[in-house]
């Protein structure tokens, strides 16, 4: 397979989405497998061997409790994505099932079903290690907010150290344009304060640790406009993107996930914001009532 064909095939990975809920299971499995490939580990692996890391990864970066569905990407990556990037091995009684009938977790383990990048893709990665990084970067850009990129890379043990080389290697890839003024407009609208906790630390004249968050992830099609923005401190931004809390658009109140728990003072202080209104922006229409 040529480089462009491979990039195109990985770009075709779809994220299941319903309303604001997203399930990037396949992207996370691919990143996990890319990490293994980069480290020179066996490119084909039995499901039972990556069961636990895959579960942890999906639980951390997918919706709450999503790790219980980790068998879906392992199976469907081979059947749903055109271009043959993922292949499975195991007894025909399992592999020849219709596309829709996903084996259970137990079946995948008991029948020693193994999966990994197809032989073509493996050969391309071995020939051009920069391609691993290019695919990883495109998946991160397409499916996850920037606040999570470093954490995900660390979790799967992938290094993008030579990323600039990969970029200059010549591909047709272009990121969706970002509005460079978005951050400044959002921070100004919220008077340079975290709209959840009021954090407003400055170093000299410079605002520090304050970020403009997208209410709807940019990667989910959320636009760079103020009414899709919140000014959040780095901690609130990170846990917002991880799904620890949302802001109810009908009343601008903070709603923490029922799965979040914390016992020390900092955790308790964070959770005590549950149900409280965010600080209002100064400019009208930011954010707007639905
Ligand atoms: Zn905050």
Boltz pocket constraint, residues with backbone or C-beta under 6 A from the ligand:
constraints:
  - pocket:
      binder: B
      contacts: [[A, 194], [A, 195], [A, 196], [A, 197], [A, 198], [A, 199], [A, 232], [A, 233], [A, 234], [A, 235], [A, 236]]
      max_distance: 6.0
